Amino acid sequence: MGALAAPVLIFTLFWGAIGIGLPIFVPKGPNRGILQVILMLTAFTCWLFWLCCYMAQMNPLIGPKIKNTTLLLMATEWNDYTPK
């Protein structure tokens, strides 16, 4: 299972539009540059956080830890047990 291209592309375009588009509309003033940088950094960090969360689902590091007896009980209860 791998990452699909469509969600990555859609969210990249979305956060790119916010990070590039919104700073253009900041009104002129003494803090315009700071506000533009804040908007760009916010968009980038939101995109990066989303990307890390999305990619972490591709290969989870933590999986269920089931004892052998529990696994055997589950197999027999779900009628999937074939004795050897």
Order of alpha helices (4+ residues) and beta strands (2+ residues): alpha-alpha-alpha
